[in-house]
Amino acid sequence: MYNWEEVRDLINDFIENLQFEREPRELYAPIRYTLSQSGKRVRPVLFVMAYNMYKECVKETLYPAVAMETYHNYTLIHDDVMDRATIRRGKPTVCAKWGDTAAILSGDTMLVLAYEFFSHVPAEKLPSMLALFTETAKQIGDGQQYDLEFENRDNVPEAEYLEMIRLKTSVLLAASLKLGGMLAGASETDLENLYAYGETMGLAFQLQDDLLDVYADQSLFGKKIGGDICCNKKTFLLITAMNLASEKQLAEMKAWMEREEFDAEEKIAFFTNIYNELGVKEICEKRIEELFAKCDDYIGNISVSEDKKVNLKNFANSLLNRKL
């Protein structure tokens, strides 16, 4: 059994040895740049760890696992263009470094590469696994569209927000686990629980991202703090604050959100202060803990011995304990 750090190292070594030497080199430079920024490799690690609960040798997982990472990074490149983001993982975004046109084209190529990597699964398993991969990709597009639409709405109910992040974030984590299980030949019941585990963990993961965007140490977080606030993104924190705010606080919040020109630091400080006054941080932390508790129920129903679940649990805990 591999722990998550060992799996991450296997994935990083595999990515490092991939060849992106096709011409034109200007197209592949942003791809190499993006995939070289490692981090925890959450999605491919989940894929391999799910597989490893059933089979010892994980060699056959590496191409499809890296397909999940490649697809995920394709979405991030395009997401940064839409959000006008300049920093990701502590480095300039592709659109900041090469421009929007290069970011869009390189991102499109990464999508094609993701499908190419995914095609390395055994022929008899490819149709069912590819169907889930493709449906997941469509759901992520749905979630991204809802996210964009929410920016222009005054009121987004919490239930709608949770559905949006389920589509935009959770389904890829869920699919990564289920696909790893499918490749390993897990039972249908186990596959359902793997998916539910990843889906619930993904909700907690995104809520924590909302929290980190406001309260993280920027040097550890890897991107500018307060980006969601500046873009008027309807995060769990903002939605909760708008539901709890007094008439005066709500009017002030809406006034800031309607400004086309503003000092970013002032806006971030205003909303952070509102969140502190309303106890939004504590509410979000409690919801994250509740979601991770639900994860325990799903992993408890997976029909492998407890010692084979430990590494996956440890990885989930490492995600929960990301620093604020």
DOZAVEX-503912 format. One record per residue (C-alpha): residue in one letter; x, y, z. Coordinates in Angstrom, 2 decimals. Layout:
// residues N
residu=a xx=X yy=Y zz=Z
...
//
This chain:
// residues 324
residu=m xx=0.00 yy=0.00 zz=0.00
residu=y xx=1.19 yy=3.48 zz=-0.88
residu=n xx=0.66 yy=6.52 zz=1.33
residu=w xx=-0.46 yy=9.71 zz=-0.40
residu=e xx=3.02 yy=11.28 zz=-0.45
residu=e xx=4.40 yy=8.22 zz=-2.23
residu=v xx=1.56 yy=8.32 zz=-4.74
residu=r xx=2.14 yy=12.03 zz=-5.35
residu=d xx=5.84 yy=11.35 zz=-5.97
residu=l xx=4.99 yy=8.60 zz=-8.46
residu=i xx=2.69 yy=10.99 zz=-10.31
residu=n xx=5.24 yy=13.82 zz=-10.28
residu=d xx=7.93 yy=11.51 zz=-11.69
residu=f xx=5.56 yy=10.29 zz=-14.39
residu=i xx=4.60 yy=13.84 zz=-15.40
residu=e xx=8.25 yy=14.91 zz=-15.41
residu=n xx=9.04 yy=12.15 zz=-17.91
residu=l xx=6.20 yy=13.00 zz=-20.27
residu=q xx=7.45 yy=14.46 zz=-23.53
residu=f xx=5.96 yy=17.73 zz=-24.75
residu=e xx=8.44 yy=18.43 zz=-27.52
residu=r xx=6.01 yy=18.84 zz=-30.42
residu=e xx=6.12 yy=21.92 zz=-32.54
residu=p xx=5.08 yy=24.67 zz=-32.22
residu=r xx=6.97 yy=24.89 zz=-28.94
residu=e xx=5.08 yy=28.05 zz=-27.97
residu=l xx=1.92 yy=25.97 zz=-27.66
residu=y xx=3.44 yy=23.38 zz=-25.32
residu=a xx=5.51 yy=25.70 zz=-23.11
residu=p xx=2.44 yy=26.76 zz=-21.06
residu=i xx=1.41 yy=23.11 zz=-20.74
residu=r xx=4.81 yy=22.08 zz=-19.38
residu=y xx=4.77 yy=25.12 zz=-17.10
residu=t xx=1.32 yy=24.29 zz=-15.72
residu=l xx=1.87 yy=20.57 zz=-15.18
residu=s xx=5.25 yy=21.15 zz=-13.55
residu=q xx=3.58 yy=23.00 zz=-10.64
residu=s xx=2.95 yy=19.99 zz=-8.47
residu=g xx=1.08 yy=20.70 zz=-5.22
residu=k xx=-0.75 yy=17.75 zz=-3.70
residu=r xx=-2.05 yy=16.38 zz=-7.03
residu=v xx=-5.38 yy=15.74 zz=-5.32
residu=r xx=-7.31 yy=14.18 zz=-8.21
residu=p xx=-4.69 yy=11.74 zz=-9.53
residu=v xx=-3.76 yy=10.80 zz=-5.96
residu=l xx=-7.39 yy=9.91 zz=-5.27
residu=f xx=-7.53 yy=7.84 zz=-8.47
residu=v xx=-4.42 yy=5.82 zz=-7.57
residu=m xx=-5.33 yy=5.41 zz=-3.90
residu=a xx=-8.79 yy=4.08 zz=-4.75
residu=y xx=-7.19 yy=1.54 zz=-7.09
residu=n xx=-4.54 yy=0.66 zz=-4.51
residu=m xx=-7.19 yy=-0.38 zz=-2.01
residu=y xx=-7.87 yy=-3.36 zz=-4.29
residu=k xx=-4.58 yy=-3.99 zz=-6.14
residu=e xx=-0.95 yy=-3.59 zz=-5.12
residu=c xx=0.78 yy=-2.68 zz=-8.40
residu=v xx=-0.39 yy=0.76 zz=-9.52
residu=k xx=1.54 yy=1.03 zz=-12.79
residu=e xx=-1.57 yy=0.83 zz=-14.97
residu=t xx=-3.15 yy=3.77 zz=-13.13
residu=l xx=-0.58 yy=6.41 zz=-14.03
residu=y xx=-1.80 yy=7.45 zz=-17.49
residu=p xx=-5.50 yy=7.76 zz=-16.56
residu=a xx=-4.61 yy=9.35 zz=-13.21
residu=v xx=-2.51 yy=11.98 zz=-15.00
residu=a xx=-5.44 yy=12.45 zz=-17.38
residu=m xx=-7.46 yy=13.66 zz=-14.38
residu=e xx=-4.68 yy=16.09 zz=-13.45
residu=t xx=-4.33 yy=17.33 zz=-17.02
residu=y xx=-8.06 yy=17.87 zz=-17.34
residu=h xx=-8.19 yy=19.68 zz=-14.00
residu=n xx=-5.38 yy=22.03 zz=-15.01
residu=y xx=-7.07 yy=22.73 zz=-18.33
residu=t xx=-10.09 yy=24.00 zz=-16.38
residu=l xx=-7.84 yy=26.14 zz=-14.16
residu=i xx=-6.14 yy=27.82 zz=-17.12
residu=h xx=-9.50 yy=28.82 zz=-18.58
residu=d xx=-10.85 yy=29.72 zz=-15.12
residu=d xx=-7.96 yy=32.15 zz=-14.63
residu=v xx=-8.76 yy=33.82 zz=-17.96
residu=m xx=-12.38 yy=34.29 zz=-16.91
residu=d xx=-11.45 yy=35.55 zz=-13.43
residu=r xx=-8.59 yy=37.77 zz=-14.67
residu=a xx=-6.39 yy=35.97 zz=-12.13
residu=t xx=-2.68 yy=36.75 zz=-12.14
residu=i xx=-1.32 yy=34.34 zz=-9.50
residu=r xx=-1.88 yy=30.62 zz=-8.98
residu=r xx=0.22 yy=28.31 zz=-6.78
residu=g xx=2.45 yy=31.26 zz=-6.03
residu=k xx=3.40 yy=31.82 zz=-9.68
residu=p xx=2.04 yy=33.91 zz=-12.58
residu=t xx=-0.96 yy=32.34 zz=-14.26
residu=v xx=-0.67 yy=31.25 zz=-17.89
residu=c xx=-2.83 yy=34.17 zz=-19.04
residu=a xx=-0.65 yy=36.62 zz=-17.08
residu=k xx=2.57 yy=35.12 zz=-18.46
residu=w xx=1.61 yy=34.39 zz=-22.07
residu=g xx=-1.68 yy=36.23 zz=-22.61
residu=d xx=-5.31 yy=35.16 zz=-22.95
residu=t xx=-5.05 yy=33.78 zz=-26.48
residu=a xx=-2.16 yy=31.47 zz=-25.59
residu=a xx=-3.95 yy=30.40 zz=-22.40
residu=i xx=-7.12 yy=29.44 zz=-24.27
residu=l xx=-5.26 yy=27.52 zz=-26.97
residu=s xx=-2.94 yy=25.71 zz=-24.56
residu=g xx=-5.90 yy=24.88 zz=-22.37
residu=d xx=-7.75 yy=23.42 zz=-25.32
residu=t xx=-4.73 yy=21.27 zz=-26.13
residu=m xx=-4.57 yy=20.05 zz=-22.53
residu=l xx=-8.16 yy=18.86 zz=-22.85
residu=v xx=-7.19 yy=16.80 zz=-25.90
residu=l xx=-4.13 yy=15.44 zz=-24.07
residu=a xx=-6.32 yy=14.43 zz=-21.12
residu=y xx=-8.42 yy=12.23 zz=-23.41
residu=e xx=-5.27 yy=10.84 zz=-25.02
residu=f xx=-3.83 yy=9.87 zz=-21.62
residu=f xx=-7.18 yy=8.42 zz=-20.55
residu=s xx=-7.29 yy=6.14 zz=-23.60
residu=h xx=-4.49 yy=4.03 zz=-22.05
residu=v xx=-6.96 yy=2.06 zz=-19.91
residu=p xx=-7.71 yy=-1.55 zz=-20.97
residu=a xx=-10.02 yy=-1.74 zz=-23.99
residu=e xx=-12.74 yy=-3.68 zz=-22.15
residu=k xx=-13.00 yy=-0.99 zz=-19.46
residu=l xx=-12.60 yy=2.07 zz=-21.69
residu=p xx=-16.28 yy=2.57 zz=-22.71
residu=s xx=-17.68 yy=2.68 zz=-19.16
residu=m xx=-14.78 yy=4.68 zz=-17.75
residu=l xx=-14.81 yy=7.11 zz=-20.66
residu=a xx=-18.56 yy=7.62 zz=-20.23
residu=l xx=-18.06 yy=8.68 zz=-16.60
residu=f xx=-15.08 yy=10.88 zz=-17.48
residu=t xx=-17.04 yy=12.64 zz=-20.24
residu=e xx=-20.19 yy=13.10 zz=-18.13
residu=t xx=-18.01 yy=14.57 zz=-15.38
residu=a xx=-16.47 yy=17.02 zz=-17.84
residu=k xx=-19.94 yy=18.16 zz=-18.92
residu=q xx=-21.04 yy=18.62 zz=-15.31
residu=i xx=-17.99 yy=20.76 zz=-14.58
residu=g xx=-18.92 yy=23.01 zz=-17.48
residu=d xx=-22.43 yy=23.30 zz=-16.03
residu=g xx=-20.97 yy=24.27 zz=-12.66
residu=q xx=-18.69 yy=26.89 zz=-14.21
residu=q xx=-21.65 yy=28.49 zz=-15.99
residu=y xx=-23.69 yy=28.62 zz=-12.79
residu=d xx=-20.70 yy=30.20 zz=-11.03
residu=l xx=-20.53 yy=32.93 zz=-13.66
residu=e xx=-24.27 yy=33.56 zz=-13.50
residu=f xx=-24.21 yy=33.83 zz=-9.71
residu=e xx=-21.83 yy=36.81 zz=-9.94
residu=n xx=-24.65 yy=38.88 zz=-11.46
residu=r xx=-27.38 yy=37.79 zz=-9.06
residu=d xx=-28.22 yy=39.60 zz=-5.85
residu=n xx=-29.53 yy=36.50 zz=-4.13
residu=v xx=-28.16 yy=32.95 zz=-4.38
residu=p xx=-29.72 yy=30.43 zz=-1.96
residu=e xx=-27.29 yy=28.20 zz=-0.10
residu=a xx=-28.76 yy=25.09 zz=-1.75
residu=e xx=-28.05 yy=26.49 zz=-5.23
residu=y xx=-24.52 yy=27.36 zz=-4.22
residu=l xx=-23.85 yy=23.87 zz=-2.87
residu=e xx=-25.16 yy=22.36 zz=-6.12
residu=m xx=-22.88 yy=24.66 zz=-8.11
residu=i xx=-19.77 yy=23.62 zz=-6.19
residu=r xx=-20.83 yy=19.99 zz=-6.39
residu=l xx=-20.77 yy=20.32 zz=-10.17
residu=k xx=-17.74 yy=22.56 zz=-10.45
residu=t xx=-15.49 yy=20.86 zz=-7.89
residu=s xx=-16.91 yy=17.76 zz=-6.20
residu=v xx=-17.75 yy=15.62 zz=-9.20
residu=l xx=-14.13 yy=15.51 zz=-10.40
residu=l xx=-12.91 yy=14.28 zz=-7.01
residu=a xx=-15.77 yy=11.78 zz=-6.91
residu=a xx=-15.05 yy=10.58 zz=-10.44
residu=s xx=-11.35 yy=10.23 zz=-9.69
residu=l xx=-12.11 yy=7.82 zz=-6.86
residu=k xx=-14.77 yy=5.90 zz=-8.75
residu=l xx=-12.64 yy=5.60 zz=-11.90
residu=g xx=-9.75 yy=4.23 zz=-9.85
residu=g xx=-12.13 yy=1.71 zz=-8.37
residu=m xx=-13.53 yy=0.81 zz=-11.80
residu=l xx=-10.05 yy=0.17 zz=-13.14
residu=a xx=-9.36 yy=-2.10 zz=-10.16
residu=g xx=-12.62 yy=-4.04 zz=-10.62
residu=a xx=-14.40 yy=-2.87 zz=-7.45
residu=s xx=-18.02 yy=-3.89 zz=-6.82
residu=e xx=-20.89 yy=-1.59 zz=-7.79
residu=t xx=-21.65 yy=-0.94 zz=-4.10
residu=d xx=-18.06 yy=0.04 zz=-3.44
residu=l xx=-18.07 yy=2.29 zz=-6.52
residu=e xx=-21.19 yy=4.07 zz=-5.24
residu=n xx=-19.55 yy=4.65 zz=-1.86
residu=l xx=-16.27 yy=5.79 zz=-3.41
residu=y xx=-18.19 yy=8.32 zz=-5.49
residu=a xx=-20.24 yy=9.56 zz=-2.53
residu=y xx=-17.08 yy=9.84 zz=-0.44
residu=g xx=-15.37 yy=11.97 zz=-3.08
residu=e xx=-18.45 yy=14.08 zz=-3.71
residu=t xx=-18.86 yy=14.91 zz=-0.01
residu=m xx=-15.15 yy=15.50 zz=0.44
residu=g xx=-15.25 yy=17.82 zz=-2.58
residu=l xx=-17.94 yy=19.96 zz=-0.97
residu=a xx=-15.84 yy=20.29 zz=2.18
residu=f xx=-12.75 yy=20.98 zz=0.08
residu=q xx=-14.46 yy=23.84 zz=-1.78
residu=l xx=-15.91 yy=25.35 zz=1.38
residu=q xx=-12.42 yy=25.35 zz=2.80
residu=d xx=-11.17 yy=27.06 zz=-0.36
residu=d xx=-13.80 yy=29.75 zz=0.25
residu=l xx=-12.44 yy=30.11 zz=3.77
residu=l xx=-8.81 yy=30.15 zz=2.67
residu=d xx=-9.48 yy=32.87 zz=0.10
residu=v xx=-10.23 yy=35.21 zz=2.97
residu=y xx=-8.23 yy=33.92 zz=5.92
residu=a xx=-5.20 yy=32.08 zz=4.53
residu=d xx=-1.58 yy=33.14 zz=4.76
residu=q xx=-1.04 yy=34.28 zz=1.16
residu=s xx=2.54 yy=32.94 zz=1.08
residu=l xx=1.18 yy=29.45 zz=1.89
residu=f xx=-2.05 yy=29.65 zz=-0.11
residu=g xx=-0.30 yy=30.23 zz=-3.43
residu=k xx=-2.61 yy=32.90 zz=-4.84
residu=k xx=-3.81 yy=36.35 zz=-3.87
residu=i xx=-6.12 yy=36.51 zz=-0.89
residu=g xx=-9.51 yy=38.10 zz=-1.42
residu=g xx=-9.88 yy=37.30 zz=-5.10
residu=d xx=-13.41 yy=35.99 zz=-4.58
residu=i xx=-14.37 yy=39.16 zz=-2.71
residu=c xx=-13.06 yy=41.41 zz=-5.45
residu=c xx=-14.96 yy=39.44 zz=-8.12
residu=n xx=-18.21 yy=39.41 zz=-6.10
residu=k xx=-18.14 yy=35.60 zz=-6.17
residu=k xx=-21.05 yy=34.09 zz=-4.32
residu=t xx=-19.10 yy=31.96 zz=-1.86
residu=f xx=-20.47 yy=30.17 zz=1.18
residu=l xx=-19.09 yy=33.01 zz=3.32
residu=l xx=-20.78 yy=35.76 zz=1.30
residu=i xx=-24.11 yy=33.92 zz=1.06
residu=t xx=-24.11 yy=33.22 zz=4.81
residu=a xx=-23.20 yy=36.83 zz=5.59
residu=m xx=-25.99 yy=38.19 zz=3.39
residu=n xx=-28.48 yy=35.92 zz=5.16
residu=l xx=-27.32 yy=37.04 zz=8.63
residu=a xx=-26.63 yy=40.73 zz=7.98
residu=s xx=-28.65 yy=43.59 zz=9.38
residu=e xx=-30.36 yy=45.94 zz=6.91
residu=k xx=-27.51 yy=48.42 zz=7.33
residu=q xx=-24.80 yy=45.79 zz=6.82
residu=l xx=-26.59 yy=44.35 zz=3.80
residu=a xx=-26.93 yy=47.77 zz=2.20
residu=e xx=-23.21 yy=48.44 zz=2.72
residu=m xx=-22.30 yy=45.05 zz=1.27
residu=k xx=-24.43 yy=45.63 zz=-1.83
residu=a xx=-22.95 yy=49.11 zz=-2.27
residu=w xx=-19.43 yy=47.64 zz=-2.34
residu=m xx=-20.51 yy=44.92 zz=-4.75
residu=e xx=-22.02 yy=47.45 zz=-7.15
residu=r xx=-18.87 yy=49.58 zz=-7.38
residu=e xx=-17.04 yy=49.21 zz=-10.68
residu=e xx=-13.96 yy=51.01 zz=-9.35
residu=f xx=-12.63 yy=50.35 zz=-5.85
residu=d xx=-9.51 yy=49.86 zz=-3.79
residu=a xx=-9.09 yy=46.08 zz=-3.55
residu=e xx=-7.53 yy=46.14 zz=-0.08
residu=e xx=-10.36 yy=48.29 zz=1.28
residu=k xx=-13.01 yy=46.01 zz=-0.16
residu=i xx=-11.33 yy=42.89 zz=1.19
residu=a xx=-10.94 yy=44.49 zz=4.63
residu=f xx=-14.61 yy=45.54 zz=4.68
residu=f xx=-15.95 yy=42.08 zz=3.88
residu=t xx=-13.50 yy=40.35 zz=6.20
residu=n xx=-14.69 yy=42.59 zz=9.02
residu=i xx=-18.33 yy=41.81 zz=8.23
residu=y xx=-17.57 yy=38.08 zz=8.22
residu=n xx=-15.85 yy=38.42 zz=11.60
residu=e xx=-18.75 yy=40.38 zz=13.10
residu=l xx=-21.29 yy=37.78 zz=11.94
residu=g xx=-19.27 yy=34.71 zz=12.92
residu=v xx=-19.26 yy=33.45 zz=9.32
residu=k xx=-15.82 yy=31.83 zz=9.63
residu=e xx=-16.97 yy=29.63 zz=12.52
residu=i xx=-20.17 yy=28.67 zz=10.67
residu=c xx=-18.17 yy=27.61 zz=7.63
residu=e xx=-15.69 yy=25.63 zz=9.74
residu=k xx=-18.56 yy=23.76 zz=11.41
residu=r xx=-20.10 yy=22.87 zz=8.05
residu=i xx=-16.74 yy=21.55 zz=6.82
residu=e xx=-16.42 yy=19.34 zz=9.90
residu=e xx=-19.96 yy=17.99 zz=9.34
residu=l xx=-19.17 yy=17.09 zz=5.75
residu=f xx=-15.98 yy=15.28 zz=6.68
residu=a xx=-17.92 yy=13.34 zz=9.30
residu=k xx=-20.29 yy=12.17 zz=6.55
residu=c xx=-17.26 yy=10.98 zz=4.60
residu=d xx=-16.55 yy=8.50 zz=7.40
residu=d xx=-19.92 yy=6.86 zz=6.81
residu=y xx=-19.22 yy=6.29 zz=3.13
residu=i xx=-15.71 yy=4.95 zz=3.54
residu=g xx=-16.98 yy=2.70 zz=6.34
residu=n xx=-19.24 yy=0.97 zz=3.82
residu=i xx=-16.44 yy=0.11 zz=1.40
residu=s xx=-15.77 yy=-3.64 zz=1.50
residu=v xx=-12.02 yy=-3.69 zz=2.04
residu=s xx=-10.17 yy=-4.14 zz=5.32
residu=e xx=-9.70 yy=-1.10 zz=7.54
residu=d xx=-5.93 yy=-1.08 zz=7.06
residu=k xx=-6.49 yy=-0.51 zz=3.32
residu=k xx=-8.60 yy=2.58 zz=4.03
residu=v xx=-6.08 yy=4.30 zz=6.31
residu=n xx=-4.05 yy=6.00 zz=3.58
residu=l xx=-7.12 yy=7.48 zz=1.94
residu=k xx=-8.38 yy=8.74 zz=5.30
residu=n xx=-4.99 yy=10.29 zz=6.04
residu=f xx=-5.04 yy=12.08 zz=2.70
residu=a xx=-8.52 yy=13.48 zz=3.38
residu=n xx=-7.32 yy=14.70 zz=6.78
residu=s xx=-4.34 yy=16.42 zz=5.16
residu=l xx=-6.75 yy=18.32 zz=2.93
residu=l xx=-8.92 yy=19.31 zz=5.90
residu=n xx=-5.90 yy=20.63 zz=7.75
residu=r xx=-4.73 yy=23.04 zz=5.06
residu=k xx=-3.48 yy=26.15 zz=6.84
residu=l xx=-5.49 yy=29.32 zz=7.26
//
